Amino acid sequence: MLMRIARPVCLALSIALVAACSGGTNVEQQSDGGVAKLAAVRLLSIIPGRASAPATPDARQVLTPELLNGSSTPVLLVVLQEANTAFTMIPTAVNFGTEQWRDSGSGAFLRRNGILVGTRGLGFDLLTADVAGLSQALRQGGGEDVLRVNRVLNGQDQVVAMRYLCRVIPVGRETLDFYGARHGTTIYDEVCEGSGAPFVNRYWVDSSGTVRRALEQVTETFGQVEISLLRD
Amino acid sequence: MRAFRTTALIGAASVALSAASAASAQEQSLSTSSYGVPGLIDMPSARMQPDGELVTSVAILSNGVARTQLSFQLTPRIQGVFRYATLPDFLPVGSGFIRTYDRSFDFRYQLFREGRLMPAVTVGLQDFGGTGIYSGEYLVATKTINDQLTVTGGIGWGRLGTNGSFSNPLSAISDRFDTRPGFVPGSSGGEFSTGQWFRGDAALFAGVEYRPTDRWTLKAEYSSDAYLEEEARGIFTRKTPLNFGVEYRVNDGINVGAYVLGGSEVGLNLQFGVNPKRPPQGSGRDPAPRPVTVRPARSDIPEAWTTVWVGNEAVETAVGTTLDALMTEAGLELIGYDLSADRAEVRFRNPTYISQAQAMGRAVRAMSAIVPASVETFVLIPETATSLAGGAVVLRRSDIEALENSPNGAAEVLAVAGLVDAVTVRDQGRRYTEDAYPRFNWNLGPYFGYSLFDPDDPLRYDIGAELSASWEPVRGMVVEGALRQRIVGNRDESNRPSNSVLPRVRTDTPEFLKTNDPFIPYLTAEYFFRPGKDLYARTSAGLLEDQFGGVSAELLWKPVASPLAIGLEVNQVRQRDFDGLLGFQDLDATTAFVSAYYDHGNRFFSQVDVGQYLAGDRGATYRLTREFSNGWQVGAFATMTNVSAEDFGEGSFDKGIFLSLPVSWLTGRPSRDRAGVEIKPIQRDGGARLNLRHRLYPQVRDLSDPQLGEQWGRFWR
């Protein structure tokens, strides 16, 4: 009798819960259910509508001068070039000159002197970047043979250092208009060749030496991001 | 039909993996032959897949022949292949022939890499069991003329020396190369028949691959395979030695091809490539960590550096409680802590990250946020889910503060980290968090079981519900059990009674799968402890696995920085009743092993077990694993015991391959979950071991070097 009841109850529970339910002192993940969970993850991801969670509105459509003026913290606007989506970030910590910025989710950027030196949560992340030479070149109005070392985790989770020699050259001037706030800037291109495919980053630097906007490669696979310092 | 269903299922699983990995491909899989190795249609080429490439290929021919192959590029020059094939009307039974199923392995070694002028040269052993349907050896050269054209030529023996054959040129070396023992259908096979390799007549083969575009490839070959056995059985008529094919690359992981074979049959070839080095989510989408909290300079705020809190229980408890919350936020579980004026020690479990170094990186950030400023030394002790600690990592807090964003920060932290055995860390003053012990967990979820290669149905499976629970009343004492109920499946339909002449320690497996009622896959009480420096121990009693119950004890010697570990295991067990409940049968077994584990340092691991197996046979098992730092494991094992090939039965000796991948590799989300498969061509009674759930070495390996340092790149992730 018990058996006759147990089977349908278990069936219903298992189907309803797919990826299991658990409880106790501290719920831990165990290797046993790996195959079942993997299958569940993949199944859930192909159910129409399931994967596309309600999209957060694009930051560019939401931002207003009033909103920015009311912000108590500095604000970055980040545009992912490939995906053409934008979001904002705010600073959470500064450690020996490196700022950590967070978005509303689980992503973070690391910046030093306004230059991107790390990303987290993007997938194909930049682990660290040594850009001391670039900082100096932007202060000095340009430079030749500027060393840049980008480090990434490769597919085997090993740190790989990619070395580049870059030319930093002024290419023009532009006045940026960030929701009513205007900044006169000099534009610099950073033209890099080295370990990986060549790339060009671009920086808009104002008269105080602050990088107001930058178009920077995260990693070869991820592509470029455009970062604007809307409020500091 | 069943064979096609099986191959289709394997294909579907592979598509899921390949589709996921394709986006990040740098090097792509090379197009394979119908035997799953880089090549033409039936003939191999000398080229090798990218290092680490795992290719599943399915070849289906219009006469009802199908082959599924799993190939792995073990090193840049060595490739291994496992093949499961089916041929209609092939196996002689009485006066007729029935469909047969065949499992075989290939081994390929690239003697010379391709140079500017020199071709690549590879030697291959196809179905090296020697008496198999597909047995043949070859020496082949391939030259890439330009981006569009590749030419191949070679000489084959065995099956690959049957069309246009001539007497063996190796006979010049020795007469023994003159003749080759014949193919014996239905023989037990499985032995390394070195005496047959490269013997008998040889023949030449050649072919070209032409790629008019990035996606399309045209292939033509002159085959040295006369299909003698198939023609003799009337399942193949070869009108010409010329074969032609066309192939389309869907993406960097998936190829689809069609070909005409012998001028009489058409075939379809599907190929799915995946590579552990090409994670679909890059370095992962783990949520960004909490930044390191940097202490104010002592000169700025001297009162922050006070040590008056030392010994104040209220303060220490408050620090512990907050640290517990911060560790939870970081995906870790604080077990215990010990605070003094200049030193803080934490013991924690890592249920989240594949890399223990990443768990440590998260732990130090949590500590930096709450541990009083005067504390300069951090001691981190990760523990297993069975409360075993291995290494203790000692770090200076000022290094953590200074190196968080240093360009080479991970390596710099590793360089200044101390690693000692956790047993040597003092234990007076240690407090355990309130909910550390006793602990109780339960889980209700689905389970999935499968059985491969039953000739009546090559893929059998069960899906059901499992209720499991674990109780740890005191540190290291773990009581666990589970109850399963099958809901759907066909593993109970297997109707192949054991013909084993050995004690039936494993060939009765199908009998255990026939119950329709709830059964107990395991129910154990175990104690895990560290008897001394470099030593780990386990004792277990109860229903140790689904087929045996009894008692088990294990001792492991593994110094914290040693690539070598030695284990000793003794078990006294009795076979359980087929209903999977609490009863036992009359079959007793005593097994005992000495095991050596060695980390070769280049992500290859060896394991040798010497001892007595379940059926009372004595011998040794060798297991070779290639592991990727991201957690992928691919390997093979073989067991030789004093049971003769004849007594062992089909397969001659126990062997298999295995594959295990971390779920986080696929999803990009942090998780210690794994998905894996172990493929044994056949399960017999010789060379069988217990399936213990908590052997020591796999649990503790990543708690100390070399494994810990190998994964250190994720410290600042």
Interface residues (C-beta under 8 A of the other chain):
Chain A: M3 A6 R7 C10 L11 L13 S14 L17 V18 A19 A20 C21 S22 G23 G24 T25 N26 V27 E28 Q29 Q30 S31 D32 G33 G34 V35 A36 K37 L38 A39 V41 R42 T92 A93 N95 F96 T98 Q100 R102 G105 S106 G107 A108 L110 R112 V117 G118 R120 G121 L122 G123 F124 D125 L127 T128 A129 D130 V149 R151 V152 L153 N154 G155 Q156 D157 Q158 V159 A161 T219 T221 F222
Chain B: A16 S24 N275 P276 K277 R278 P279 Q281 G282 S283 G284 R285 D286 P287 A288 P289 P291 V292 T293 V294 E333 R349 P351 T352 S355 A385 E401 A402 E404 N405 S406 P407 N408 G409 A410 A411 D435 P438 R439 F440 N441 W442 N443 L444 G445 P446 Y447 F448 G464 A465 S468 A469 S470 Q485 I487 N516 D517 P518 R603 F628 S629 N630 V663 L666 T667 G668 S671 R672 D673 R674 A675 G676 Q711 G713 R714 W716 R717
